[in-house]
Amino acid sequence: MEKHIITPVTFEEIADLSVGDTVFITGIVYTARDMAHLRIREILENQGDLPENFEGAVIFHAGPVVKKVNDEWKIWVIGPTTSTRMEPHSEMVGKLGVKVIVGKGGMGKNTTQALRKYGGVYLLAAPGCAVVHSESVEKVLRVHWLEELGVPEAIWVLKVNNWGPLIVGIDAHGNNMFTDLTKKATRVKDEILSVNYSS
């Protein structure tokens, strides 16, 4: 089923999404990779102030290619990075109020539990389509920790319009597309190995 959501995302919108649904996002999206997650964790542990309010937010595991044009940042390409690296931060991201994580590949048990606990979903962005993803970015609103972390690891605050299609890989009800696929693949493997080709 095709769904369109606008940020900040509500729990009701999240609860309505199921594994396999196609999603398009309009509004504000934050990029965050490994170093940004570690920086957020460090600030929280020191009881500092974060640069953004992530309640109802969409986080994209991505590092863009950017360039300034007439004093404004322009996203030239932006593709998803492997999301499983952010698995250790799932609980923290849930506590922050993030409702949508977008990335590449599967995420595991910790993320599935955190999304169910806090009401969130994990969406898949097609890899190899970085130019297509950038076409949905209308404007770069802000950037945080650019000097400290560099372009790919900084948090870029993007205004996007009708970004998608994105596919629900893990929903807020504990369903995980990747776990299901692993179970199916294991069954097929067991069937193949059980065949006696010598007879």
N, C-alpha and C positions, 0 to 999 in steps of 0.2 A: 504494500500500500504506500502511496506517496503522501508525505506530510511536509508542511511548511511551518517553520518555527521562527519566532522573532525574539531576539535577546532583549532584556534578561529573560531566561527561560524559567518557566514555572514547573512545579512538581506535577501539576495536572497534565501538562504537555508531555513531560517525560514518561509518566505512567501510561500514556496512550500509545507509546512506541513499542514495537515488538521486533525481535530478531528478524532480519530480512527486509524490513521496511526501508523505503528510500526517503531520504530527508534532504531538504533545502533550507539553508540558514540565511537570515537577513538580520543585520545588526552589528554588534561588536564581537570581535574574536581576538583572543590573546594568543600569541605564539609562546611556547615554553618548551625548552629541551632540558637535558640533564642538569646543566649548570644553573639554569634559572630555578629549577626545583630545589636544588641544594641551597641556593641563595635565599629562597623563600623559607626553607626549613630553618636556616641559620637565624633569620630575622625573627621568626616565631619563637625559637628557643631563647632568644635574647629579649623577648617581649617588645620588639620594635614595631614600627608601623610599616605595613606593606604599601607599595605605591598605588595599588588598585583595590577596589572592593570586588571580590570574586563571587559574590552571592548571585546565583543564577547565570554564571558565566559559561562561556565556551572556550576551552583551551585546545589549541592546535599544536600537536607535536611536530614542529617544523622549523626550519631555518631558512629564511628567504634570501634571495639575491636582491639587493637594493641599490639604488643610486639616487642622489639628489638631483632634482630637475627644478630650476627656478625656486630654489630654497625649500622645496618640499620633497619628502622622501617618496620614491615610487618603487613599488614591488614589481620586479621584472619576472621573476619565477619564484614559486613557493610550493614545495612538495613535502609530503609527509615523511617523517623519519620513523625508524623502528620503535614502536611504542613500548615493547616489553622492557626496555631499559628504565622506563618510568614506573614500573610495577612497585618498587619499594615505597613510592610516595603516594600510593592510592588512598590510604587512610587520611593523610594530611590534606590531599586535594578534596576529598569528600567533606572534611570538616570545614574547609574554606567556603563551601557552598557551591562549588563548581557542579553544574548539571550535565555538561556535555564535554566529553573528551574525544578529540578527533586525531587519528593517527594511521599507522600502517602495521599490518600483521596482527597477530593475536595478542591478547592480554590474559593474564592468568587468574588464579583463584583469589588472590588478594584484591585485585581490581573488581572482580565479579561480586565479592562480598561487600566491598566498599560502595559500589554503585547501588546495590540492593539496600544497604543500611542507610545511605544518605539520599537516595533517589537520584540516580544519574544514569547516563547511557554512554557507551563507547561506540563511536562511528568510524567506519573505514573510509578513507579518502584514497582514490585510485592512485597508485604509484605510477611514475612515468608520465604524469599529466601536470607537471609543475606549471607549465605555461597556461594551461586551461584553468587551473586553480587561481592563478594570479588575475585572470580576467574578471573574477568576481570581486576583487578588492577595489573599492571605489576610492579609498583614501587611507593614508597612514595618519592616525590621529596623534599618537605619541610613541616614544620608545623609552624603555627603562634599562639602565645598566649597560648602555652601549659601550662606554669607555672601559668599564670593568670587565665585561664578559665577551665583547666582540659581537659582530653582526649576527652570526648564526645562533648564538646562545642568549642574546638579549631578548627581552620581552617586547614584542612589537604589538601595538594596539591598532587593530585594523577595523575599518568599517567595510562590511561586505554586503553584497546584494545578491540574493537568490543563489548562494553558493551551494553547489551540489552537481550531480547527485552524490550523496553520502549514504552508506549502507549501515544499518544497525547491526553491529557485531555482538554486543552484549547489552541486554536491556535491564531495566530497573527491577525486574522480577526474578533475576538470578539465572536467566537463560543466556548461555554462552555458545555462540556459533562454532567457536574453535574447539571447545570441549566436545560438542556433538560430532564434529567432523573427525576428531581424533578417535572417538568411540567407533564410528562407522569404518574408518580406515583400519582399525584394529580387527574388527569383525571380518573385513575382507581379507586381511593378511592371514588371519587364523584359518579362514576357509581355503585359501590358496595352499597354505602349508599342510592342511589336512588331506589334500588330494594325493593319492598314491599313484604317481606317474609310472611306476615300474610294472603295474599289472596290465 
